[in-house]
Amino acid sequence: MTNIYIKHGLRFLILVLLQVLVLNKVSINGFLIPYVYLLFILLLPFDTNKNYVLILGFFTGLTIDFFGNSLGLHAAATTLLAFARPVVLNFLFPKMEFLPHEEPNIGKLGLSGFLKYVFILVLINHLALIFLEVFNLHYFLSELLQVFLNAFFTTFSIIVLVILFSRNRIRYKR
Amino acid sequence: MRTLLLFFIKHRFFALFLLLEIVSALMLVNSYSYQRMLTFNAVNDLTGSILKTSANFKDYFSLRSQNDSLAAENARLRNRIETSFLNSDSTASASGRLFRYYSAHVVSNSVNHRNNYIMLDKGSLLGMTKEMGVVSSQGIAGIVIGVSPHFSLAMSLLHQNAFISARIKKNGQLVNVKWKTDDYRFGTVTDIPSYIMLAKGDTIVTSGNSLIFPKDIPIGTVVKYIANQHRNFNVAKIKFCTDFNSLHIVYLIKNLMINEQTNLLENRIP
């Protein structure tokens, strides 16, 4: 039981540090930034209380905000992601059954299922992010392509990260 | 009221979601205007020291280019000291000093967001205050909006709220400079009177009207002049003198007579 807290706590720490110290400085094609810290919320176990997911989402976003001096921006967008998570899971996998503490990962959802799950939630997060940052509907519409590109980029980075770490575990077992 | 309460108890998940979004929104509104940013921001020593540790590693790899730019600046300054001139003009005495420069290292900086900030490793313990100017060795870089004991946070020129009063160097006309949030190398000069033609390569400098920056600090050079036939004011695209992607050492500028100047401005309007 404590094992699972340590695992997710460590994951939070590593993802946040990776995000604020390395990935926030990445700039491919101007504005594309991979927000892989979202993976922490995405990989929380299925049976986590929905309210806890919301609160965790809020504080994860707030931590990123503290480092980027954008108080409230990521907090709002990540809370929205946490709110949408159970809805999207229900919509994509209505008949799936879960064991206690099981995570929504590639092994459980399959590669294409996991891809859809990650992309939809990341897109929701990024739409909120850009809209709140510019707070101007005209400008927001002209940025839509950029939002989609960034969502693809974030999803790609998340999948790469997940595959890297799950391959490690398989090798370890042998 | 009772039904509303019952609704929220029944839909606790949704109520919590709304609450958290409202809290975020309350924090977020402070980033939409320069004045609000000044009174409310999240500079603190904890995030500063974590970012500084990482900046120390990175600085190591750019020592050579930093040295080059500092040596170039030294040479430029040596050309300006009194002994470099035949007839030195000593009307500027120390008691009349208006601005004082402090050097600082950049702890964190970004160019890829729509609102960019520069964090510096000098804070209130060394006398840094809000609304000090930040310049690089090439030109203007930002304005301090918050200080903690050991760090200060500056709004980069690459920020939606940045609006700099500037001058066209060759004829002294007042204009304004903004960043259009697309490319960190280029900015926009607005409010150019329509009878003024700008050529490629013309320099835009600070106006000295703002109490924050001394006059004649370079901002950028014109790369494209866009005449607008329907309005009285034209715009131009400029290339910033400062390379925001490689900021390492910057200077903080303190206005030593700011109290006197603001008092004068306030008393003028009864």
Interface residues (C-beta under 8 A of the other chain):
Chain A: V20 L21 N24 K25 V26 S27 G30 F31 L32 I33 K50 N51 L54 I55 G57 F58 G61 D65 F66 F67 G68 N69 S70 L71 G72 L73 A75 A76 T79 L80 F83 L132 E133 V134 F135
Chain B: R12 F13 L16 F17 L20 E21 V23 S24 A25 L26 M27 L28 V29 N30 S31 Y32 N41 A42 V43 N44 T47 I50 L51 S54 S108 S110 V111 N112 H113 R114 N115 Y117 M119 L153 Q160 T181 D182 D183
